[in-house]
Amino acid sequence: MKQNHPMRGLLIFSLHAAGGNASFTLLASLALVVIYLITGNLFFSNMLAIIALVTVPMLVMWSLGSKDGQWERFQLTMPISRGGLLGVQYLSVLVSLIIPIVLVIATTGLGIVLGHGEAHDHDFVTGLLNALLVLAMPFLMCGLCFPIASSKIGKGREASVLTICQFVVIGILLIAPWASERLGVSLHMLGALFLAASVLLFIISYFITRKLYAKMDF
């Protein structure tokens, strides 16, 4: 009988551990979908993008370790390197984006079919919550949180670090229109550039965190 790889088990565990809180978030997202499709109000579509693409990965990151660090100690007894354990954490964030992305794309498509998409280019809130800009948020949040939480400054303060990173990404969304106007760049272009920069940070942070993770004393 073929045995499951320990890393696959850890990935399933991290997603399952976040399931309780994430399920409530997904229910709230579905409610926003229904309201948007009925009313055509773009505010609800934008809130869907924020909740689904920022909150769900945050809940997965929150579930990756217990507050007292016991789960981290237990992981070290498994036949997986520390680099592998860290890789599962990053992979968990990527996997957690699949359902929110599908949900947002499907909702946008249905909205356009129902005639709710014609105001997108002229709506301030839609510009504020540009899809590419919102999609960059989980990568930025993870790219900031994991290295800081694995450093001496963040050790034992993981929950606080994650909360601060969450407020940082929301703050960036709030100042996006102002930055777009000051730089003379459209929100769509700004979103594309920010997404590229956030993904790059996400990748670089893995190697930085891996070095810190290897030296951590659990």
ABEGO torsion letter per residue (X at the ends): XBBBBAAAAAAAAAAAAAAAAAAAAAAAAAAAAAAAAAAGBAAAAAAAAAAAAAAAAAAAAAAABBAAGAAAAAAAABBBBAAAAAAAAAAAAAAAAAAAAAAAAAAAAAAAAAGAAAAAAABAAAAAABAAAAAAAAAAAAAAAAAAAABAAABGAAAAAAAAAAAAAAAAAAAAAAAAAAAGBBAAAAAAAAAAAAAAAAAAAAAAAAAAAAABBX
